[in-house]
């Protein structure tokens, strides 16, 4: 089986990032439910859904929110493999580090479910105490399920927003909602030129590979990577200065003027009412069930 070298894997990863961004743009151009909603209404509605997710405490309610995100993806013509791949990839990445320690009675005391190790005696280290019996607790498992469910629901809505909306429309909508222009312009410049830096990294790696006869030792590889990091930082500073000067020479005075102004129609307000009712019902049902 052919094994790619580390440099080849890096090039493939960079190309994959650009490819995913391209496909996200293509999904935003489809004729679907979320693609047809005014960007300002969409931003407000998804911000409200994220607030609702943060206020819910039962895994069942969070599962309903994740199911709603899945239905939104289906009605927006987002391929399920693409959608679930993004959600399921991010959820373990961000939650595993927090969830795994929280399963143990060291972090979450409670009813023992599975004993992992036994010590001769409890160990006290400052304000922290490691019990003599290290075990997984029922409260820790329940807390981990709740946390992972909340992360999954939040990520699903974030993915839906970014996949079904072009970044230029998001920035225009944020400005229409009176978000400070410095913040919006910083986001816009970051999104627009991050791929320029990615292409520069790809060119640097390809140029080095084309001029390499045999692999360098580990120390030489680390030295090359460190030097390229410094070069990339210097190049990014020069690029940002040149871009700003070019913007000033073309009449930029601190406000980016969008090519198209967003306009809301009756269907957009119906969507907003639906989202508000849905979130309110979820909060009311959970409060009623928990009492």
C-alpha positions in Angstrom: 0.0 0.0 0.0 1.4 3.4 -1.0 2.1 5.6 1.9 2.1 9.3 1.4 4.8 11.3 3.0 4.0 14.0 5.6 4.5 16.7 3.0 2.1 15.1 0.6 -0.5 14.7 3.3 -0.1 18.4 4.1 -0.7 19.4 0.4 -3.7 17.2 0.3 -5.2 18.7 3.4 -4.7 22.2 2.1 -6.4 21.3 -1.2 -9.2 19.7 0.8 -9.8 22.9 2.7 -10.1 24.9 -0.5 -12.4 22.2 -2.0 -14.7 22.2 1.0 -15.0 26.0 0.8 -15.9 25.8 -2.9 -18.6 23.2 -2.3 -20.0 25.3 0.6 -20.4 28.2 -1.9 -22.1 25.9 -4.3 -24.6 24.7 -1.6 -25.4 28.4 -0.8 -26.5 28.9 -4.5 -29.0 26.0 -4.4 -32.7 26.5 -4.3 -33.7 25.4 -0.9 -35.4 26.5 2.3 -32.6 28.3 4.1 -31.1 29.6 0.9 -34.2 31.6 0.2 -34.4 33.4 3.5 -33.2 36.9 3.9 -29.7 36.9 5.5 -30.7 39.3 8.3 -33.6 37.1 9.3 -31.4 34.1 9.0 -28.8 35.5 11.3 -31.3 36.5 13.9 -33.2 33.2 13.8 -30.0 31.1 14.1 -28.7 33.3 16.9 -32.0 32.7 18.7 -31.7 28.9 18.1 -28.2 28.9 19.6 -29.4 30.7 22.7 -32.3 28.2 23.0 -29.7 25.4 22.8 -27.6 26.9 25.5 -30.7 27.2 27.8 -31.9 23.6 27.4 -30.6 21.1 29.9 -32.2 17.7 29.0 -30.6 15.5 26.3 -34.0 14.7 24.9 -34.7 18.3 24.1 -31.3 18.8 22.6 -31.9 15.7 20.4 -35.1 17.3 19.1 -33.0 20.5 18.2 -30.5 18.3 16.4 -33.3 16.6 14.6 -34.7 20.0 13.6 -31.3 20.9 12.2 -31.3 17.7 10.1 -34.8 18.5 8.7 -33.6 22.0 7.8 -30.7 20.4 6.0 -33.0 18.1 4.0 -35.4 20.9 3.0 -32.4 23.0 2.0 -31.1 20.3 -0.3 -27.8 19.8 1.6 -26.4 16.3 1.0 -26.7 14.4 4.3 -23.3 12.8 3.9 -21.8 16.3 3.6 -23.9 17.7 6.5 -23.4 14.8 8.9 -19.7 14.5 8.0 -19.1 18.1 9.1 -21.2 17.8 12.3 -19.9 14.4 13.4 -16.3 15.5 12.7 -16.5 18.6 14.8 -18.5 17.2 17.7 -15.9 14.6 18.9 -13.0 17.0 18.2 -14.3 19.7 20.6 -16.1 17.6 23.2 -13.9 14.6 23.8 -11.2 16.6 25.7 -13.9 17.9 28.1 -16.1 14.9 28.3 -13.6 12.1 29.0 -12.3 13.6 32.3 -15.8 14.6 33.4 -16.8 10.9 33.3 -14.7 10.2 36.4 -15.5 10.7 40.0 -12.4 12.9 40.2 -14.4 15.6 38.3 -18.0 14.5 38.8 -18.7 12.8 42.1 -21.7 10.5 42.2 -23.0 7.0 41.9 -20.3 4.5 40.8 -21.0 2.7 37.5 -17.5 1.3 36.6 -14.4 1.1 38.7 -11.3 1.8 36.7 -8.5 1.8 39.3 -8.0 1.4 43.0 -5.3 3.2 45.0 -4.0 2.4 48.5 -5.4 5.7 49.8 -6.8 9.0 48.7 -4.3 11.5 47.4 -4.8 15.2 48.3 -3.0 17.8 46.2 -3.8 21.3 47.3 -7.6 21.9 46.9 -7.9 18.7 44.8 -8.5 15.2 46.1 -8.1 12.0 44.1 -10.3 9.3 45.8 -8.9 5.9 46.5 -11.3 4.4 44.0 -11.3 6.0 40.5 -14.5 5.2 38.7 -17.0 6.3 36.1 -20.1 7.8 37.7 -23.7 7.9 36.5 -23.8 11.6 36.9 -20.7 11.9 34.8 -22.1 9.9 32.0 -25.4 11.9 32.0 -23.4 15.1 32.0 -21.3 13.9 29.2 -24.3 13.0 27.1 -25.9 16.4 27.8 -22.7 18.2 26.8 -22.1 16.2 23.6 -25.8 16.7 22.6 -25.5 20.5 23.2 -22.4 20.7 21.1 -23.9 18.6 18.3 -27.0 20.9 18.2 -25.0 24.0 18.3 -22.6 22.8 15.6 -25.5 21.7 13.4 -27.0 25.2 13.3 -23.6 26.8 12.8 -22.9 24.5 9.9 -26.3 25.2 8.3 -25.8 28.9 8.5 -22.3 28.9 6.9 -23.2 26.3 4.3 -26.4 27.8 3.1 -25.2 31.4 3.1 -22.4 33.0 1.1 -19.8 34.7 3.3 -20.3 38.0 1.5 -24.0 37.9 2.4 -23.2 37.1 6.0 -21.0 40.2 6.3 -23.6 42.3 4.6 -26.2 41.1 7.0 -24.1 41.7 10.0 -23.5 45.3 8.9 -27.3 45.7 8.3 -27.8 44.5 11.9 -25.6 47.4 13.1 -22.6 45.2 14.0 -19.5 47.5 14.2 -17.9 47.9 10.8 -14.4 47.3 12.2 -15.6 43.8 13.4 -17.3 43.1 10.1 -14.3 44.2 8.0 -11.9 42.2 10.1 -14.0 39.0 9.5 -14.3 39.8 5.8 -10.6 40.3 5.3 -9.8 37.2 7.3 -12.2 35.0 5.3 -11.1 36.5 2.0 -7.4 36.2 2.3 -7.0 33.1 4.4 -7.1 31.1 1.2 -4.4 33.4 -0.3 -2.1 32.3 2.6 -3.2 28.7 2.2 -2.2 28.9 -1.5 1.2 30.4 -0.4 1.8 27.5 2.0 0.9 25.1 -0.7 3.3 26.7 -3.2 6.1 26.8 -0.6 5.7 23.1 0.1 5.5 22.2 -3.6 8.6 24.3 -4.4 10.6 22.6 -1.6 9.5 19.2 -2.7 10.5 19.8 -6.4 14.0 20.9 -5.2 14.6 18.0 -2.7 16.7 15.0 -3.8 16.6 13.0 -0.6 14.8 13.6 2.7 16.4 15.8 5.3 17.0 14.6 8.9 14.4 15.4 11.5 16.4 18.4 12.8 16.5 19.8 9.2 12.8 19.3 8.7 12.0 21.2 11.9 14.4 24.0 11.0 12.7 24.3 7.6 9.2 24.4 9.1 10.3 27.1 11.6 11.8 29.2 8.9 8.7 29.0 6.8 6.5 30.0 9.7 8.6 33.1 10.1 8.5 33.8 6.3 4.8 33.3 6.2 4.3 35.8 9.1 6.4 38.4 7.4 4.7 37.8 4.1 1.2 38.1 5.7 2.2 41.5 7.3 3.4 42.8 3.9 0.2 41.5 2.2 -2.1 43.2 4.7 -0.3 46.5 4.3 -0.4 46.3 0.5 -4.1 45.4 0.5 -5.0 48.3 2.8 -3.0 50.7 0.6 -4.8 49.3 -2.5 -8.2 49.8 -0.8 -7.4 53.4 0.1 -6.3 54.1 -3.4 -9.7 52.9 -4.7 -11.8 55.1 -2.4 -12.2 53.0 0.8 -13.0 55.1 3.8 -13.9 52.5 6.4 -17.2 51.3 5.0 -17.6 48.4 2.5 -20.6 49.0 0.2 -22.3 45.7 -0.7 -23.3 45.1 -4.3 -26.9 44.0 -3.3 -29.0 45.2 -0.4 -30.9 42.4 1.4 -34.7 42.7 1.3 -37.1 40.7 3.4 -40.4 39.4 2.2 -43.4 37.9 3.9 -41.9 34.4 3.8 -38.9 35.5 5.7 -41.0 36.9 8.6 -43.0 33.7 8.6 -39.8 31.8 9.1 -38.8 34.1 11.9 -42.2 33.6 13.7 -41.8 29.8 13.2 -38.4 29.8 14.8 -39.4 31.9 17.7 -42.5 29.7 18.4 -40.4 26.5 18.0 -37.7 27.7 20.4 -40.3 29.0 22.9 -42.2 25.7 22.8 -39.0 23.8 23.4 -38.1 25.9 26.4 -41.6 25.7 27.8 -41.9 21.9 27.4 -38.6 21.3 29.1 -39.5 23.5 32.0 -42.8 21.7 32.3 -41.1 18.3 32.2 -38.4 19.1 34.7 -40.9 20.3 37.3 
